[in-house]
């Protein structure tokens, strides 16, 4: 695998021992990596919402660590395993075409940001993201699709129109309505107060 060493970026400056044969790597893996399984599974459970993915994620970590070890045994196996796991989760999120807001809300657990925000800011941001998710879920399907293409994928109206086979003016109308509905949902006056107005 050509990109193995990118998974160990945090520990890449540490000295590495000489490469070993496959049977020696098997022995190293059993001695150094497999005992970390309980801690690895706990780490994956803490940082990934979908519990049904955990076994596959663990296996992917093992494959990447083993393949990297065939080329160069890391000097710090524990650090290498957990750096590999962390980067695997980050890459999983990045590969999604549209990142779910729930996933974004959990990225602070992966310590991606260099500066950890204050706990109150994390709570406020998570609450705002969940409110936005609710607002998006309430949109009509076409409005939501166009809004996500524009705001998440960053496509221009012309590109969205070409992708969906719509007139650009239709895309503009859907986007304007979606934006207004989301703004009303997040900042508007509650419906019961409007009725009394």
HELIX and SHEET records of a PDB file:
HELIX    1   1 UNK A    4  UNK A   11  5                                   8    
HELIX    2   2 UNK A   22  UNK A   28  1                                   7    
HELIX    3   3 UNK A   29  UNK A   33  3                                   5    
HELIX    4   4 UNK A   34  UNK A   36  5                                   3    
HELIX    5   5 UNK A   37  UNK A   47  1                                  11    
HELIX    6   6 UNK A   51  UNK A   53  5                                   3    
HELIX    7   7 UNK A   54  UNK A   71  1                                  18    
HELIX    8   8 UNK A   77  UNK A   95  1                                  19    
HELIX    9   9 UNK A  101  UNK A  106  1                                   6    
HELIX   10  10 UNK A  107  UNK A  110  5                                   4    
HELIX   11  11 UNK A  119  UNK A  138  1                                  20    
HELIX   12  12 UNK A  141  UNK A  151  1                                  11    
HELIX   13  13 UNK A  157  UNK A  164  1                                   8    
HELIX   14  14 UNK A  168  UNK A  187  1                                  20    
HELIX   15  15 UNK A  191  UNK A  196  1                                   6    
END                                                                             
